[in-house]
């Protein structure tokens, strides 16, 4: 079963958030707990949207926040990638 919010895969979103948190010092059991909590939240949110449990008037705002979060994670990933390229040269 694949869960997505606004076309953003929930698993990829969780992975990105946990990896970003590791950059801020979250490690070990903290990253496991974070991924568990995020999984519970985002999968529950995606399921609620797909089953109509969340009122339709809130869905565009949820999609907006999730898409913005994914964009921020992508931007930080590009930043880290460029930083690694310039530091290794």
Secondary structure by P-SEA (a helix, b strand, c coil): cccccccccaaaaaaaaaaaaaaacccaaaaaaaaaaaaaaaaaaaaaaaaccccccaaaaaaaaaaaaaaaaaaaaaaaaaaaaaaac
